[in-house]
Amino acid sequence: MRLTLEEYSKHFKMSKEMIQSKLRAKKLNYIIENSVTYIIVPRSSLEKEKRQEIHEEKKEVRIASKQDIAVQKQKTTVAMILGLYQKENQQLKEKIIQLESKIDKLIDDKEQMLRDEMKKIEQVYSDKDSQLKNILELINTQLTSQKEETIHEIEQVSIESEILDKSESQIVELKSYLKTLDIESYQKKVIKKRFLAVYGKDIRVIKQNGKLFLDFSKYDYSDLLEY
């Protein structure tokens, strides 16, 4: 039968120091297995009860050892399961992070596409506005040119009509009429002042555009033209 140092110390009521001393003195037979020292004890040297006690204790030790191994295995299994769950959780978290990153990128790309489309639309409208502005300016220029020509034509027609009316009604400008008279220049000035003095009071005196006119078809101006 072989006993460990603790077992030998317990059953033979001997301290471990004493046992170590006997081992060094080679007073006890022993072997070493897996770094554990076992003392060889002949069965004949042990009492029957002590042998039974040692046997029971070893049996209990083996049972306890098996239980410890089972508990250890159970703990190991639980730890492995927890480790697997933690690993899977970590993998799921990483996948979630990757998906969120992809979603953010898709959103950014979509927003960039919308911004690009908006820029294109704005550019199209800007080009259309520029074209429309150029067309309106061209039309405005043409209308202005036509308007000026029309005004010039109307003025020309008005002047011609006015001259025609004056000729038909024998309306003559005072200045032009005075030039036809054979009188001195101071006399012309006197007559002109006379007309200016009665302008607004005498209906015979006509004034247009700052010029005095005489209508011989309607009135007699002999009193005003006297010199």
C-alpha positions in Angstrom: 0.0 0.0 0.0 1.3 3.5 -0.7 0.4 6.6 1.2 1.0 10.2 0.5 2.9 12.3 3.1 -0.3 13.7 4.5 -1.9 10.3 4.7 1.2 8.8 6.4 1.4 11.8 8.8 -2.3 11.4 9.7 -2.4 7.7 10.3 0.9 7.3 12.1 0.7 10.5 14.1 3.9 11.8 12.7 4.9 15.3 11.7 5.8 16.0 8.1 9.3 17.2 9.2 9.9 13.8 10.8 8.7 12.0 7.8 11.0 14.1 5.5 13.9 13.3 7.8 13.2 9.5 7.7 12.9 9.8 3.9 16.3 11.5 3.6 17.8 8.8 6.0 16.2 6.2 3.7 14.4 4.6 6.6 11.2 4.6 4.6 10.5 3.1 1.2 9.0 5.5 -1.2 8.4 6.2 -4.9 7.8 9.4 -6.8 5.1 9.6 -9.5 4.1 12.8 -11.3 6.1 14.8 -8.8 4.1 13.2 -5.9 6.0 11.3 -3.2 4.3 8.0 -2.1 5.5 6.0 1.0 5.3 2.3 0.6 3.7 0.6 3.6 3.4 -3.2 3.8 -0.2 -4.3 4.5 1.1 -6.7 7.2 2.4 -3.8 9.2 -1.0 -2.2 9.4 -3.8 -3.3 11.6 -7.0 -4.4 9.9 -9.0 -1.5 11.2 -6.3 1.0 10.1 -6.2 -0.6 6.7 -10.0 -0.3 6.4 -9.8 3.3 7.6 -7.2 4.1 5.1 -9.1 2.3 2.4 -12.3 4.3 3.2 -10.4 7.6 3.3 -8.9 6.9 -0.1 -12.3 5.9 -1.4 -13.7 9.2 -0.1 -10.8 11.1 -1.6 -11.4 9.4 -5.0 -15.1 10.2 -4.7 -14.3 13.8 -3.7 -11.8 14.0 -6.6 -14.3 12.8 -9.1 -16.9 15.3 -7.8 -14.3 18.0 -8.0 -13.5 16.9 -11.6 -17.3 16.9 -12.4 -17.8 20.3 -10.9 -14.7 21.5 -12.7 -16.0 20.1 -15.9 -19.4 21.7 -15.3 -17.7 25.0 -14.6 -15.6 24.6 -17.7 -18.8 23.8 -19.7 -20.6 26.9 -18.3 -17.6 29.0 -18.9 -17.3 27.7 -22.5 -21.0 28.4 -23.1 -20.7 31.9 -21.7 -17.6 32.4 -23.8 -19.5 31.3 -26.9 -22.4 33.6 -26.1 -20.0 36.5 -25.5 -18.2 35.8 -28.8 -21.5 35.6 -30.7 -22.6 38.8 -29.0 -19.4 40.5 -30.0 -19.8 39.3 -33.6 -23.4 40.5 -33.6 -22.3 43.9 -32.3 -19.6 44.1 -35.0 -22.2 43.2 -37.7 -24.6 45.9 -36.3 -21.8 48.4 -36.5 -21.1 47.4 -40.1 -24.7 47.6 -41.0 -25.1 51.0 -39.4 -22.0 52.2 -41.3 -23.5 50.9 -44.6 -26.8 52.6 -43.8 -25.1 55.9 -43.0 -23.1 55.6 -46.3 -26.3 54.9 -48.3 -28.0 57.9 -46.7 -25.0 60.1 -47.4 -24.9 58.9 -51.0 -28.6 59.5 -51.4 -28.3 63.0 -50.0 -25.4 63.7 -52.3 -27.5 62.5 -55.3 -30.3 64.8 -54.3 -27.9 67.7 -54.0 -26.5 67.0 -57.4 -30.0 66.8 -58.9 -30.9 70.1 -57.2 -27.8 71.7 -58.7 -28.7 70.4 -62.2 -32.3 71.6 -61.9 -31.1 75.0 -60.7 -28.6 75.2 -63.5 -31.3 74.4 -66.0 -33.6 77.1 -64.6 -30.7 79.5 -64.5 -29.9 78.8 -68.2 -33.6 79.2 -69.0 -33.8 82.5 -67.1 -30.7 83.7 -68.9 -32.2 82.8 -72.3 -35.6 84.3 -71.4 -33.8 87.5 -70.2 -31.9 87.7 -73.5 -35.1 87.2 -75.5 -36.9 89.9 -73.4 -34.0 92.3 -73.9 -34.1 91.7 -77.6 -37.8 92.2 -77.8 -37.6 95.3 -75.7 -34.8 96.7 -77.9 -37.0 96.0 -81.0 -40.1 97.5 -79.4 -38.1 100.6 -78.3 -36.6 101.0 -81.8 -40.1 100.6 -83.4 -41.5 103.0 -80.8 -38.9 105.6 -81.6 -39.6 105.2 -85.3 -43.3 105.4 -84.7 -42.9 108.5 -82.6 -40.7 110.1 -85.2 -43.2 109.3 -87.9 -46.1 110.7 -85.7 -44.1 113.9 -85.0 -43.3 114.2 -88.7 -46.9 113.7 -89.6 -48.0 116.2 -86.9 -45.6 118.8 -88.1 -46.6 118.3 -91.7 -50.3 118.3 -90.6 -49.7 121.5 -88.6 -48.0 123.2 -91.5 -50.8 122.1 -93.8 -53.4 123.3 -91.4 -51.6 126.6 -90.9 -51.3 127.1 -94.7 -55.0 126.3 -95.2 -56.0 128.6 -92.4 -53.5 131.3 -93.3 -51.7 131.1 -89.9 -48.3 132.8 -90.0 -45.6 133.1 -87.4 -45.2 136.7 -86.3 -41.4 136.7 -86.7 -41.7 135.3 -90.2 -44.3 137.8 -91.1 -42.3 140.7 -89.7 -39.4 139.7 -92.0 -41.6 140.2 -95.0 -42.4 143.8 -94.0 -40.2 146.6 -95.1 -39.6 148.2 -91.7 -36.7 148.8 -89.4 -35.6 146.2 -86.8 -36.5 148.5 -83.9 -40.0 148.7 -85.3 -40.2 144.9 -85.5 -39.2 144.8 -81.8 -41.9 147.3 -80.9 -44.5 145.3 -82.7 -43.4 142.0 -81.1 -43.5 143.6 -77.6 -47.0 144.9 -78.4 -48.1 141.3 -79.2 -46.5 139.9 -76.1 -48.2 142.5 -74.0 -51.7 141.5 -75.1 -51.0 137.8 -75.2 -53.5 136.1 -72.9 -55.9 139.0 -73.1 -56.4 139.2 -76.9 -57.7 136.0 -78.5 -56.2 137.0 -81.8 -52.7 136.4 -80.4 -51.8 132.6 -80.7 -48.7 131.2 -79.1 -47.4 127.7 -79.6 -44.1 126.3 -78.5 -42.9 129.7 -77.4 -43.7 131.3 -80.8 -46.4 133.9 -81.7 -48.7 133.2 -84.7 -51.2 135.3 -86.6 -54.4 133.9 -88.2 -55.3 136.3 -90.9 -58.2 134.2 -92.0 -60.1 135.0 -88.8 -58.7 138.2 -87.4 -57.5 141.7 -88.3 -54.2 142.7 -86.8 -53.8 146.2 -88.3 -54.0 147.9 -84.9 -51.2 145.7 -83.5 -49.0 145.9 -86.7 -49.2 149.6 -86.8 -45.8 151.3 -87.0 
